Amino acid sequence: MTTQRAVLITGGTSGIGLGLAKRYAQGGARVVITGRSEERLEQARAELPGCVTIAGDLARADARERLADRIVSELGGLDVLVNNAGIQRRVDIAHDTAAWPERQAEIDLLFCAPIHLGTLLIPLLREARQGGQLVNVTSGGAFNPQTFAPGYSAAKAALHSYTMNLRRALAGTGVTVTELIPPAVATALAGPGQAHGADLDAFCDAVFPRIERGEAEVGFGPTDTAEFRERLSAEHARFEAFARRNG
């Protein structure tokens, strides 16, 4: 008898999150997706019969804690966590007059939420029978800061750095840490009318098998060129050398 894998995808009502959710479901996994909008969660259920949906604003710590509690109580275990939820504020950094809570919400969702959820759910991933996997979704903007999305780029760069440390810390525990590094993909991330970039299905079709193989970094197009991979390799070499010198 085979055990059905349990997969949690944050921000799974559209775009990359929903695209990955469909592919996990096609492979027989039990998929749980989160989102802030009940209406969009209902639409996702229509596209993905059998999925479990949980509403909540993961920019809030209490919402993340409630989500983790539900995963424990309703699923009893977790095999894959995909930290995908995100927003992108497109602003002129020199003339951004938004109140701080709006700015902080972007940082909290993009950076704090993946760290917090990982902290809460890694114990379940370590108990996964076939080995757990944590997937953090960063961005090409983590490596080449986007002038039109300064907060987004900075938060994704921070998440990239954290993911490198997390992978090293979890080595040998049975938990694989994967960083998914999308280029611009045609989704509604930046808001209505802002979709541009790679075709969503082509992107998901290309990256999903590599995620399933447990590759450390998974890119596409401009984030998967020989030059980009060489850049990652050089960064890893520096990171490991520094870690060995400093314990």
C-alpha positions as CSV (number, residue, x, y, z in Angstrom):
1,M,0.0,0.0,0.0
2,T,1.3,3.4,-0.9
3,T,0.9,6.5,1.3
4,Q,-0.5,9.6,-0.3
5,R,1.8,12.5,0.0
6,A,0.6,15.7,1.7
7,V,1.6,19.0,0.0
8,L,1.0,22.5,1.3
9,I,1.3,25.4,-1.2
10,T,0.9,28.9,0.1
11,G,-0.5,31.4,-2.4
12,G,-2.0,28.5,-4.4
13,T,-5.1,30.2,-5.8
14,S,-3.4,31.4,-9.0
15,G,-0.2,31.7,-11.0
16,I,2.8,29.6,-10.1
17,G,1.1,28.2,-6.9
18,L,-1.9,26.9,-8.7
19,G,0.2,25.6,-11.5
20,L,2.3,23.5,-9.2
21,A,-0.8,22.4,-7.2
22,K,-2.3,21.0,-10.4
23,R,0.8,19.0,-11.1
24,Y,1.2,17.6,-7.6
25,A,-2.5,16.6,-7.7
26,Q,-2.0,14.9,-11.0
27,G,0.7,12.9,-9.4
28,G,-1.7,11.7,-6.7
29,A,-0.8,14.0,-3.8
30,R,-3.2,15.4,-1.4
31,V,-2.9,19.2,-1.9
32,V,-3.6,22.0,0.5
33,I,-3.5,25.5,-0.8
34,T,-3.8,28.8,1.0
35,G,-5.0,32.3,-0.1
36,R,-6.5,35.5,1.3
37,S,-9.6,35.5,-0.9
38,E,-12.5,33.1,-0.2
39,E,-13.8,33.8,-3.8
40,R,-10.4,32.8,-5.3
41,L,-10.2,29.8,-3.1
42,E,-13.6,28.7,-4.4
43,Q,-12.4,29.2,-8.0
44,A,-9.3,27.1,-7.2
45,R,-11.4,24.3,-5.8
46,A,-13.4,24.3,-9.0
47,E,-10.2,23.9,-11.1
48,L,-8.7,21.4,-8.7
49,P,-11.4,19.1,-7.3
50,G,-10.3,17.4,-4.1
51,C,-7.9,20.0,-2.9
52,V,-8.1,21.4,0.6
53,T,-8.3,25.2,0.8
54,I,-7.4,27.4,3.9
55,A,-8.0,31.1,4.0
56,G,-5.7,33.4,5.8
57,D,-3.3,36.4,5.4
58,L,0.1,34.9,5.9
59,A,1.7,38.3,6.4
60,R,0.3,37.9,9.9
61,A,2.1,35.6,12.4
62,D,-1.2,34.5,14.0
63,A,-2.5,33.3,10.6
64,R,0.7,31.3,10.1
65,E,0.3,29.6,13.5
66,R,-3.3,28.8,12.8
67,L,-2.3,27.3,9.5
68,A,0.4,25.1,11.0
69,D,-2.1,23.9,13.7
70,R,-4.6,22.9,11.0
71,I,-2.0,21.0,9.1
72,V,-1.1,19.1,12.2
73,S,-4.7,18.4,13.3
74,E,-6.2,17.7,9.9
75,L,-3.4,16.0,7.9
76,G,-1.3,14.7,10.7
77,G,1.8,14.9,8.6
78,L,3.4,16.9,5.7
79,D,5.7,15.8,2.9
80,V,6.2,19.0,0.9
81,L,5.9,22.7,1.9
82,V,6.0,25.2,-1.0
83,N,6.5,28.8,0.3
84,N,5.0,30.6,-2.7
85,A,2.7,33.3,-1.4
86,G,3.7,36.7,-2.5
87,I,2.9,40.3,-3.5
88,Q,4.9,42.8,-5.5
89,R,4.6,46.5,-4.8
90,R,5.7,48.4,-7.9
91,V,6.9,51.8,-6.7
92,D,9.4,54.6,-7.3
93,I,11.5,54.1,-4.2
94,A,12.3,57.8,-4.0
95,H,8.7,58.8,-4.0
96,D,7.0,56.0,-2.1
97,T,4.5,57.6,0.3
98,A,2.8,54.5,1.4
99,A,2.3,54.1,5.2
100,W,4.7,51.7,6.8
101,P,2.1,48.9,7.5
102,E,1.7,48.5,3.7
103,R,5.4,48.3,3.2
104,Q,5.9,45.9,6.1
105,A,3.2,43.6,4.8
106,E,5.2,43.0,1.7
107,I,8.3,42.1,3.7
108,D,6.3,40.0,6.2
109,L,4.7,37.9,3.4
110,L,7.8,37.5,1.2
111,F,10.5,36.9,3.9
112,C,9.0,36.4,7.4
113,A,6.3,34.0,6.4
114,P,8.6,31.4,4.7
115,I,10.9,31.5,7.7
116,H,8.1,31.2,10.3
117,L,6.2,28.5,8.4
118,G,9.3,26.5,7.9
119,T,10.1,26.8,11.6
120,L,6.6,25.5,12.5
121,L,6.4,22.7,9.9
122,I,10.0,21.4,9.5
123,P,9.3,18.9,12.4
124,L,6.6,17.4,10.3
125,L,8.8,17.3,7.2
126,R,11.5,15.5,9.1
127,E,9.0,12.8,9.9
128,A,7.9,12.3,6.3
129,R,8.4,8.6,5.4
130,Q,10.0,9.2,2.0
131,G,11.8,12.3,3.1
132,G,10.4,15.8,3.3
133,Q,11.0,18.7,1.0
134,L,10.8,22.5,1.6
135,V,10.6,24.7,-1.5
136,N,11.2,28.4,-1.2
137,V,10.2,30.5,-4.2
138,T,12.5,33.4,-4.7
139,S,13.0,35.4,-7.9
140,G,15.5,36.4,-10.5
141,G,15.1,39.8,-8.8
142,A,17.0,38.4,-5.8
143,F,20.1,38.4,-8.0
144,N,19.4,41.4,-10.2
145,P,17.5,44.0,-8.2
146,Q,14.5,45.3,-9.9
147,T,14.3,49.1,-9.8
148,F,10.5,49.0,-10.1
149,A,10.1,46.6,-7.2
150,P,12.8,47.4,-4.6
151,G,11.1,45.9,-1.6
152,Y,10.2,42.7,-3.4
153,S,13.8,42.3,-4.8
154,A,15.3,42.9,-1.3
155,A,13.0,40.5,0.4
156,K,13.7,37.8,-2.2
157,A,17.4,38.3,-1.9
158,A,17.1,37.9,1.9
159,L,15.1,34.7,1.4
160,H,17.7,33.3,-1.0
161,S,20.4,33.9,1.6
162,Y,18.3,32.2,4.3
163,T,17.5,29.3,2.0
164,M,21.2,28.6,1.5
165,N,21.7,28.5,5.3
166,L,18.7,26.4,5.8
167,R,19.8,23.8,3.2
168,R,23.2,23.5,5.0
169,A,21.6,23.2,8.4
170,L,19.1,20.5,7.3
171,A,21.7,18.4,5.5
172,G,21.4,14.8,6.7
173,T,18.0,15.3,8.3
174,G,16.0,13.8,5.5
175,V,14.6,17.2,4.5
176,T,15.5,18.5,1.0
177,V,15.6,22.2,0.6
178,T,14.9,23.5,-2.9
179,E,15.0,27.1,-4.1
180,L,12.7,27.8,-7.1
181,I,14.0,30.9,-8.9
182,P,11.4,32.1,-11.5
183,P,12.2,34.8,-14.0
184,A,9.3,37.0,-15.0
185,V,6.3,34.7,-15.5
186,A,3.0,35.8,-16.9
187,T,1.0,35.9,-13.7
188,A,-1.1,38.5,-11.7
189,L,1.7,38.9,-9.1
190,A,2.1,42.7,-9.7
191,G,-1.6,43.3,-10.1
192,P,-4.2,43.6,-12.9
193,G,-2.7,44.4,-16.3
194,Q,0.9,43.7,-15.2
195,A,1.3,40.1,-16.4
196,H,4.3,39.6,-18.6
197,G,7.1,37.1,-19.1
198,A,7.3,33.4,-19.6
199,D,4.2,31.3,-20.3
200,L,3.0,29.9,-17.0
201,D,2.3,26.3,-18.2
202,A,5.7,26.1,-20.0
203,F,7.4,27.3,-16.8
204,C,5.5,24.8,-14.5
205,D,6.0,21.9,-16.9
206,A,9.8,22.6,-17.0
207,V,10.4,23.2,-13.3
208,F,8.1,20.7,-11.7
209,P,10.1,17.5,-12.6
210,R,13.3,19.2,-11.3
211,I,11.6,20.1,-8.0
212,E,10.4,16.5,-7.7
213,R,14.0,15.3,-8.2
214,G,15.0,17.5,-5.3
215,E,17.4,19.8,-7.1
216,A,18.9,22.5,-4.9
217,E,18.1,25.4,-7.3
218,V,15.6,25.3,-10.1
219,G,15.5,28.1,-12.6
220,F,14.0,28.7,-16.0
221,G,15.0,30.8,-19.0
222,P,17.2,33.6,-17.9
223,T,17.6,32.1,-14.4
224,D,18.8,28.8,-15.9
225,T,21.5,29.9,-18.3
226,A,25.0,28.6,-18.1
227,E,26.1,32.0,-16.9
228,F,23.5,32.1,-14.1
229,R,24.4,28.6,-13.0
230,E,28.1,29.6,-12.9
231,R,27.1,32.5,-10.7
232,L,25.3,30.3,-8.3
233,S,28.2,27.8,-8.2
234,A,30.7,30.5,-7.4
235,E,28.4,31.8,-4.7
236,H,28.1,28.3,-3.2
237,A,31.8,27.9,-3.2
238,R,32.3,31.2,-1.3
239,F,29.5,30.3,1.1
240,E,30.9,26.9,2.0
241,A,34.4,28.2,2.4
242,F,33.2,30.9,4.8
243,A,31.0,28.4,6.7
244,R,33.9,26.0,7.1
245,R,36.2,28.7,8.4
246,N,33.7,30.1,10.8
247,G,31.9,26.9,12.0
